[in-house]
Amino acid sequence: MSNIERPLSPHLQVYKWQLTMALSILHRATGFGLALGAVALTWWLMAAVNGEEAYQQFQSYAHSFIGQLMIFGWLWAFTFHFLNGIRHLVWDTGKWLDLKSAYASGYAVVAGSLVCTGAIWFAAGY
Amino acid sequence: MAHENEKTIRSALGRARGMGSAKDGTHHFWMQRVTAMALLPLSLFFLWHLDSIAESDYTAFLKWMAHPTVAIAAILFVVASFYHALLGVQVIIEDYVHAEGLKIACLLLNKFSFFGLGFACIFAICYINFAL
């Protein structure tokens, strides 16, 4: 819109990578990935509406290697976004904003998402 | 009034228009949190029913989906999650797409996509309950 030179904050490349910024970026990335899952969810429900044949067709895609890989990816994206989302909600109340808490909760989210992903994957019997 | 040589980060066009923000940012922020809160129990509910979701037997799946508690929870989940996703993707578009025309096209596509997919899901859940 405007070509006038205005002060800009320095961009990503000047910063040293830190856990907090990596998790912030991952929160957005997993959120976008989960948003794409809306297409799969709609496809699944419409397949059920379209009858047994369409439903089994969807099932065969879901059980293919690529299907399983996508479901595993969505499962991890979900556990991460869920746990890190709780971290964000706590921040909204003004708590855990100090450096120590932000890092402790960050490591907890990473560990928790990996443990939950593994636990749910095996509990579901894959 | 803004002075000629006054230091400001507001753009010249923004200053000339003098309208400030669109004043719907707070509602966007708030609804993102409201839907997030709703999704905590709703997603745990479906995580708990993961074996039914992964069900490969067609009639068993329909029977599960036609249970009133499941059907209502499913509709609530679709509304909360698609609304949450719509708000999130909107922020991503506003952050990264700067060309005005393309940005408006992306924002419209985002809204149409989630409304279209969302109503298809709700229709499917109702259809499974009442027509199958």
Interface residues (C-beta under 8 A of the other chain):
Chain A: M1 S2 I4 R6 P7 R28 G31 F32 L34 A35 A38 V39 L41 T42 L45 M46 A48 V49 E52 Y55 Q56 Q59 H63 F78 F82 G85 I86 H88 L89 D92 I120 A123 A124 G125
Chain B: I9 S11 A12 L13 R33 A36 M37 L40 S43 L47 L50 D51 A54 S56 Y58 F61 L62 M65 V78 S81 F82 A85 G88 V89 I92 E100 S113 F114 L117 G118 A120 C121 F123 A124 I125 Y127 I128 L132
